[in-house]
Amino acid sequence: MLKFVQNLKKKYYTYKVKRVAKQVGENLKVNNPSYVSSNTILGNNVNFNGLSIRGDGDVYIGDNFHCGPDILIISRYHNYDGGTKIPYDSTYIRKTIKIEDNVWLGARTIILGDVTIGEGAIIQAGSVVVNDIPPCAIAGGHPAKVFKYRDKDHYYKLKEEKKFN
């Protein structure tokens, strides 16, 4: 019975994401409550384990994306410079976020606007991404910094063989 209830919840979470997102590829899996904006475009084989996209900037998530729980993606900021009030006014600044194919985000990662995370990158749990992360990089910290790279030959060999999780 427990397995039945878990599967029912996953179907419901997946339905909610599909209903709101601008575009959804094939084989979306949403294992825990997740929230996207209407400006979200999802690739194929996207796996959420608890993700929240806040704001109405454009968010692109590529194919074979995986994430741990409690991911926060923020695509809109309050207008604090040049606004009509302080500390901020009622207008917003929208930012684009792009997460390329085969990216894995560790638990409790935060991604801020105007960031691209390159293909095959891995972001360590608890990191805050405020700058672009290059392809195949492994980054972590606050702010997230690259501390290592994947074995690129091995990565591209597995990609060519279409061995995706």
C-alpha positions in Angstrom: 0.0 0.0 0.0 2.8 2.4 0.8 4.4 1.9 -2.6 1.1 2.6 -4.2 0.7 5.9 -2.3 4.3 6.9 -3.1 3.7 6.3 -6.8 0.4 8.2 -6.7 2.2 11.2 -5.1 4.9 11.1 -7.8 2.3 11.1 -10.5 0.6 14.1 -8.9 3.9 16.1 -8.5 4.7 15.3 -12.2 1.3 16.4 -13.3 1.6 19.7 -11.5 5.0 20.5 -13.1 3.7 19.6 -16.5 0.7 21.8 -16.1 2.7 24.9 -15.2 5.9 24.6 -17.3 6.1 26.3 -20.7 7.5 23.2 -22.3 8.3 19.7 -21.0 10.3 17.0 -22.7 9.8 13.2 -22.5 10.3 11.1 -19.3 9.8 13.8 -16.6 10.1 12.3 -13.1 9.1 14.4 -10.1 9.7 12.4 -6.9 8.9 15.1 -4.3 7.0 18.4 -4.3 8.5 20.7 -6.9 7.4 24.0 -8.3 8.3 25.6 -11.7 7.3 28.9 -13.3 5.4 29.3 -16.5 8.7 30.5 -18.1 10.4 27.1 -17.5 11.5 24.8 -20.3 12.5 21.3 -19.4 14.4 18.8 -21.6 14.1 15.0 -21.7 14.7 12.7 -18.8 14.5 15.4 -16.2 14.5 14.2 -12.5 13.4 16.4 -9.6 13.7 15.4 -6.0 12.3 18.6 -4.6 13.0 21.8 -6.6 11.5 25.3 -6.5 11.8 27.9 -9.2 10.9 31.3 -7.9 10.4 34.3 -10.2 9.3 34.7 -13.7 12.6 35.0 -15.6 13.3 32.3 -18.2 14.7 29.0 -16.9 16.0 26.3 -19.2 16.9 22.9 -17.9 18.5 20.5 -20.3 18.3 16.7 -20.9 19.2 14.2 -18.2 19.1 16.6 -15.3 19.1 15.3 -11.8 18.9 17.1 -8.5 18.8 16.3 -4.8 16.1 17.8 -2.5 15.5 21.4 -1.6 16.8 23.0 -4.7 16.0 26.8 -5.1 16.3 28.6 -8.4 15.7 32.4 -8.3 15.0 34.1 -11.6 13.7 37.5 -10.4 15.0 40.2 -8.1 13.5 43.2 -6.5 14.5 46.5 -8.1 16.8 48.1 -5.5 18.9 50.3 -7.8 17.1 53.0 -9.7 13.7 52.2 -8.1 11.3 54.6 -6.6 11.6 53.4 -3.0 14.2 51.9 -0.6 15.2 49.2 0.2 13.4 48.2 -3.0 10.3 49.2 -5.0 7.5 47.1 -6.4 9.1 46.4 -9.8 11.2 43.4 -10.6 14.2 42.6 -12.6 13.9 39.3 -14.5 17.0 37.1 -15.1 17.6 34.1 -17.3 19.0 30.8 -15.9 20.3 28.1 -18.2 21.2 24.6 -17.0 22.7 22.5 -19.9 22.4 18.8 -20.5 23.6 16.1 -18.0 23.9 18.4 -15.0 23.6 17.1 -11.4 22.7 19.5 -8.5 23.4 18.3 -5.0 20.9 18.8 -2.2 20.1 22.4 -1.1 21.8 24.1 -4.0 20.7 27.7 -4.7 21.0 29.1 -8.3 20.7 32.9 -8.8 19.8 34.6 -12.1 22.0 35.3 -15.1 23.8 32.0 -14.7 24.7 29.2 -17.1 25.7 25.8 -15.7 27.6 24.0 -18.4 27.0 20.5 -19.8 28.0 17.7 -17.5 28.7 19.9 -14.5 28.1 18.8 -11.0 27.3 21.2 -8.2 28.1 20.1 -4.7 25.3 20.0 -2.0 24.7 23.3 -0.2 26.3 25.5 -2.9 25.2 28.9 -4.1 25.8 29.4 -7.8 26.2 33.1 -8.7 28.5 32.8 -11.7 28.7 30.6 -14.8 30.0 27.1 -14.3 31.9 25.6 -17.3 31.1 22.3 -18.9 32.2 19.1 -17.0 33.2 21.2 -13.9 32.6 20.1 -10.4 31.9 23.2 -8.2 30.9 23.9 -4.7 30.8 26.4 -1.9 29.3 29.9 -1.4 29.8 31.3 -3.9 30.3 28.1 -5.9 33.8 27.7 -7.3 35.2 25.1 -9.6 37.6 22.8 -7.7 37.8 19.9 -10.1 36.7 18.6 -13.6 35.2 15.3 -14.6 37.2 12.9 -16.7 36.1 14.5 -20.0 37.2 11.5 -22.2 35.1 9.2 -20.1 32.2 11.6 -19.9 32.0 12.1 -23.7 32.5 8.3 -24.3 29.4 7.6 -22.1 27.5 10.4 -23.8 28.3 9.0 -27.3 27.1 5.6 -26.1 23.9 7.2 -24.8 24.4 5.8 -21.3 22.2 8.1 -19.3 20.7 7.6 -15.8 
